[in-house]
Amino acid sequence: METRVQGGYYIWEAPGGTVVVHLQVDLVDRVLAEVMRGFGAVRKRGVEVGGLLIGTISESDPSVANGVTVVRVEDFEPVPCEYRRGPSYLLSEEDGAAFENAYQRWRPSVASEEYAVGYFRSHTREGLAMAAEDIELMDDYFPEPAHAALLIKPAGTKVSSASFFLREAGAFPLSAPHEFPFRRRELTGEDPPPHRSLDDRRRNSFEHVTSVVPAAHPEAAIEKPPELNYNLANPPAAAFRASWIWMPVSFVFLMLGLMLGFQVGLNLAGRNTPAVQDYTLALSVSKTGENLLVRWNPDAPLVRAADRGELEIEDRGLIKPVPLDRANLQNGSITVQRASPSVRFRLTVFPHGRLAATESVDWRQ
């Protein structure tokens, strides 16, 4: 069996099959990031993630021989799981409703060139084979012979692997018909395409920054005042006069602010105000094999007081938020498979529901 990359697609074909899958190589990076998010969410086997494969199905593709159906996988949509029955991707009634809603958005229609062509799931169990719930899901939503299921087996210290599953004489194979490395470097021999470095985008940022802001509007940016074009050699007369008018007024406001600040300081002195070091999350990142291990201090006061958090991963110019519940925060670490030699992480926790504590760290190879 021949496997190859052509025109930005990895071409997968089972022996003797009549369906060929063209998997967009760029999609491998993005799906793998989603898979590794679940794999590093909890210790041991992690949690499985899944969702829809988006693309097209064609029986007249000029790149293959006649009589062969081509499935092009161009995108994906994750469908969340509540994990009521453990770390496996087993959909509850609410999860099933979310899957149904996602499928309805991607049903084939004349209004959209792409549609749902199958289903994907990460596989953290033994072996690599479809489970009964996978087959049931495929039978309910993807009953056609060209509909594909993609199972991805994540690995922490080696390259992840995957395989497509398609019906053979109306039934899915009992084992993976053809596993392949699920990473761009092994598929193409190339690293992910270069992108503008993090330094270029954040020339004035610190390498490692911790901040505590009100949680009501954590995303609100402070607007800069318009830049003034002021010629020191020949200042406008009106501006010169206005400055003298405002100087006494500014002095009055300055003194008022100092008095108020002093009074607030006296009021806070008698309270149990946390020390400065209590605001650190001790965020760090280290390399483990081909992956990155992101750690924080689960015993930090802000982490212990938080009900939830979020780890934001910026890699190859893409920003991926990873939600963290209390159990994830207490785990103290998450494994991330990088796609580039420069990755930025930002951890945000929400203690007491009214504050958002944020800490950032950059990793460079």
N, C-alpha and C positions, 0 to 999 in steps of 0.2 A: 504493500500500500504506500502510495506517495503522499507526503504531506509537504506543504510549501506555503510561502507567503508571496502574495501577488497583489500589487496595486493597493497596499495598505490593509489587506485582509489575510488572516490565517485561514487556509482552506483545509477543512476537516472532512474526511470521508471514511465510512466504515467499509470493511471488506465486502465486496459483492452487493453493496447497497445501491439504491437508486436515488438517494438524496445526498446532496453535498451541502455542507454548511460553510458559509463565508463569514467569519467572525472578524469584525473590525478590530485591528490591533490596538487602537487608542482606547477602545472599550475595555480591553483586558485590564489596563491600568486602573480604570475607574471602578470596575466591578471588584477587582482585587482589594482595593482600598475599603470598600464596603464589607467585604468578607473578613478582612483582617480586623476591622472595627469590632465585629462580633467575636472573632477568635480571641481577641485580647481583653474582652469585656469582663470576663470572670476567669478564675484559675482553672487549671486542668484543661478541659476540652473546649472552653469558651461556649458561646451560643451560636446557633446557626441562623443565617439570614436568608431571605428569599424574595422573589418577586417575579415580574414579567420581563420577558425578552421582547424587544421591539425591533421590527424590521420589515422585510418583504419576502414573499415566496413567488418564484418565477419558474416556469417550465421551458422558457425559451431564452436562457442566458447564453450569449455567444461565447462565453469563456469555457463552456463545458460541452460534452457530446450530447447529441439529441437523445431524448428520453430520460434525461437526468434532471431532477428538480433541484433548484438552488434556493437555499434559505439564507438570506442575508440578515445578519444580526447587527444592527446599527446603534442600538441604545438599550437602556433597561430602566425599569422603575421598581425600586424596592417597595415591598409591602410589609409593614411592621408586624411584629408578633408580641403577644403579651407574656409568653413563656409560662403559662399556667401549669403546664405539665413537664416542666424541666427545660433544659437548654436546647432541646431539639426544636426544629421548625414545625411545630404541630399547631395548627390554627384552631383557636377557640371560635365560638359563634360570632363574637365581635370581630375577630381577625378575618373570618370568612366573609363577613360583610364588607370589610375594607378591601379584601382581594376582589370581591365582586365589583365594587365601585371602580377600582383601578382597571379591571378588565373592560368594563363598560366604556371607560374613557378611551380605551385603545382598541375597540372593536373595528373590524374592517369597514370602511365607509368611503364614499366618493370624495368626501371632504378632506381626507388625510391620505398622504402617500404611504405612510408607515403605520403599522398596526402590530398587535400582539401576535407573535409567532411561536411562543412557547413560554417556558417557565425555568427559572434557575433557583438553585439552593446550594448553600455551602453545606459540606458533609463532614462533620466532626466525629462521626461514629466509626466503627471498624469497617475496613474495606472501602469499596466505592461501588455502590449498587443502589438502585431505586427501591424505596420502601413502599409499603402498601398505600400510605397516604399520598405519596408522589403520583402513583399510578391513578389513584382516585381523582386527584386534582387534574391530571392530564386528561382523563376520560371525560370529566365534567366540562372543561374549558377548551381543551386542545385535542379533539378526537381525530384529526386528519393525519394521514401517514407522514406528511411533511412537517408536522408540528414537532418541535424539538424540546427536550429537557436537558439542561446543563447542570451537572453536579461538579462542585469545586471542593477539593480537599485541601484546606489550608495547612501550612506547616510553619513552625516557628524557627527552626534552625536549618531548613533546606527549602528548596523551591516548591511552591504549591503545585498541585496537579489537578487535572480536570478531564472530563469526558462528556461528550454529547450522547444522549440516548434517544433513539428513534425506533418506531415500531417495525418489527420484522415479522411478516405474515400476521399482522394484527396484534402482536404481543411485543412487549419490551424485553430486551435481553436481560439475563439474570446477573450479568457482570458487565463491567465497563468494556465496550467493544474496542476502544482505542483511547488510552490515556495520553495526555500531552502536557508539557510543562505550562503552567498558567502564569507566565511572566514574559514581558516583552523581550527581555534580553535573550532568553532561551529560544523564543520563537523567531526573532529577527536577527539576533547577533548584535543588536544595537541597544544603547541606553535610550531612555525617554528623550524626546526632542528637547533641545536647550530652551530655556526661557529666561526672561530678565531676572537677574539675581535679586535676592531679597534686599541686599545692600542698596541697590539702585532704587528700590521702591520705598525704602525706609532709611534714608541717609542720616536723618536726625534722630533715629530711635536708639534706645539703649539695647545692649546685647541681652540683658536680663532685667526685666522691669516688673515690679509688683505695685498694684494700685488697688484702692478700695473706693468704690463709688456707690451712690444710691442705686438700688436695684430697680426703682420705678422706671427709669429711663436709662438703662445701661448702654444703649446704643446711641444715645444722643451725642452729637458732635458739637463742640464749641465753635461757633462761627467766628472767623477772624474779621476784624473791622476792615473796611476798604483801605487799600494802601494809599497814603497821601503823597502826592508829588509836590514836595516842598523844596524850593530852591533856596539854600542857605545863603547864597551870595546876594540874592535879591528877593527877600521875603515879601509877600503881599502886605500892603499896609493894613488891610482889614484884619488879616490873620494876626498881625503883630499887636493891634489894639485889643483883639479878642483875648489873646493870651494874658494880657495884663488884667483884664476884667475877671477872668476865671481863676487866676492864681489865688486871691484871698478866699474865694468860695471853695476851691479844692483843699486849701489848708484847713478850713472848718470841717469839711467832711472827713479829712484824714484824722484829725483829732477825735472826732466823734467815733470813727471806726476803731481807733486805738482804745478808747474807753470801753466800748462795747466788748471788744476782744478780751480786755483785761477782766471784765466782769464775768464773761463766759468761762474764762480760765479758772477763776475762783470757784465757780459753780461746779466745774468738772473735777476740781482737785479732790473733793470729798467723795467722788464716785469711784467705782471699780473700773477705771479706764484701762483697757489692755495696753501692755507695753508695746513698743514699736515692733519688737521681734515676734510678737504674737500674730502679726499680720502676714508673715511669710508662709508660703505653701510648700517651700523647698522643692520646687519643680526642677527636674533634671532629666537628661536624656543620654542614653549610652547605646552603643552598637552591640547587638547580639546576633552573630551570624550575618545574614543579609538584612535583618530587620533592625528596628529601633525599639528600645525599651524605655518608655516614658514613665517616670516615677514622681510621686509627690509624697508628702508626709501625712499619712492617715491620722496621726495623733496631733496634728496642728489644730489649735483651737478653732480656727475658721472652718477647717474641714470637718471636725467633729460636730460643729454646730449646724452644718449644712444638710439640708434635705435633698438637694440635687446640685448638679453642676453640669459643665459642658467643656469638652476639650475640642478646641478648634485647631485643625491641622491645615497648614498652608503648604502645598507641595505642587510643583510644576505650575504655579500661578493659579491653582484651584484651591478654594477654601472649603473644607469639609467639617461641619460641626458634628461632634459625637456626644449625644446626651449621656449623662451619668446619673444614676440614682444613688441612694445612700449606700447600698451594698457595693456598687462600683467604686465610690469614693473611698470606702473603708478598705477596699482591696489594695489601693495604693499604687497601682501600676496598670499599664496597658501596653500591649505589643502592637506596633505599627509597621507595616511593610512599606518602605519608602519607594518613591518612583524617581527621585532625583537626588543629586548630591547636596542639596540645600533645602532644609525643611524647617518650618517655624511652628512652634506649638504655643497655644495660649489656653491656660486652664482658668476657668471661672467657676467659683462656688458661690452659693447663695445662702449665707448664714442668717438665721432668724427671719428670712423672707423679706428683709428690708435693705440689705446690703448686698453688693456684688463685689467679691474679692477676685482680682485678676492677676495672674502672673504669667510672664512670657519667657520663652527661651528659644534660641536658635541652635540648630545642629548643622554643621558643615563637614563634609568629608575631607 
